[in-house]
Amino acid sequence: MPSADIPLLAIFDHDGVLVDTLAYHQHAWQMLGERTGLPITAEFIHETFGMTNPSIFHRLLGDSVDPAELQRFSDMKEVCYRDVARGNIVLMDGVRELLDGLTREGVLLAIGSSGVLPNLELTVESCGLWGRFAAIASLEDIRHGKPDPQVFLVAASKAGVSPAHAVVFEDAPVGIQAAKAAGMRAVGVTTSHPAAPLWEAGADEVVETLAGYDVPRLIAGLRASR
């Protein structure tokens, strides 16, 4: 059991946890399809939401796609996203209060996302969160996407906190699997997926919303379970 002076870390996935960006990403993927002729459907967008861009494009174009072409498409899509999202990004219900509550209790904060860094920085800037996060781990930091735990391990390493003392807030089953593979506590949020697949993925807890989240209970659980 860690003592009270051992730092704890709360890692937040970006899309679907910190901010509701699904509609902006859907619009961006649709724009990309219209501009390039790629066969991108609404079903494909939903099925691949939360995956890394390389994984998405490999699924769309096959494993033999030229890396330079993949990067070009990926860059185009993210420019579309930022054009759509800029000026419209707000934190999801309860997130700011949760961030404030964790900070008051001395818990460090981090973002762990398969999104590109400029997208995450756009959210940080738009929501007035500069300086709030001890670490940000993004697509640029990893070679393996979720359910591989790499992004969360990178976030913990950047923050200087042991994975055993970290909790992850995630909305996708692959994210829950990644958190558990990293040796972290996992809180599922049913913003993008129903509760059942989050539990099946190994979540320690599943909530409908982060509004009113019980920070003292989380901290007590983290300290008692390690």
Stockholm file with secondary structure:
# STOCKHOLM 1.0

chainA/1-226         MPSADIPLLAIFDHDGVLVDTLAYHQHAWQMLGERTGLPITAEFIHETFGMTNPSIFHRLLGDSVDPAELQRFSDMKEVCYRDVARGNIVLMDGVRELLDGLTREGVLLAIGSSGVLPNLELTVESCGLWGRFAAIASLEDIRHGKPDPQVFLVAASKAGVSPAHAVVFEDAPVGIQAAKAAGMRAVGVTTSHPAAPLWEAGADEVVETLAGYDVPRLIAGLRASR
#=GR chainA/1-226 SS CCCTTSCCEEEECTBTTTBCCHHHHHHHHHHHHHHHCCCCCHHHHHHHTTSCHHHHHHHHHCTTCCHHHHHHHHHHHHHHHHHHHTTTCCBCTTHHHHHHHHHHTTCEEEEECSSCHHHHHHHHHHTTCTTCCSEEECGGGCSSCTTSSHHHHHHHHHHTCCGGGEEEEESSHHHHHHHHHTTCEEEEETTSSCHHHHHHTTCSEEESCSTTCCHHHHHHHHHHCC
#=GC SS_cons         CCCTTSCCEEEECTBTTTBCCHHHHHHHHHHHHHHHCCCCCHHHHHHHTTSCHHHHHHHHHCTTCCHHHHHHHHHHHHHHHHHHHTTTCCBCTTHHHHHHHHHHTTCEEEEECSSCHHHHHHHHHHTTCTTCCSEEECGGGCSSCTTSSHHHHHHHHHHTCCGGGEEEEESSHHHHHHHHHTTCEEEEETTSSCHHHHHHTTCSEEESCSTTCCHHHHHHHHHHCC
//
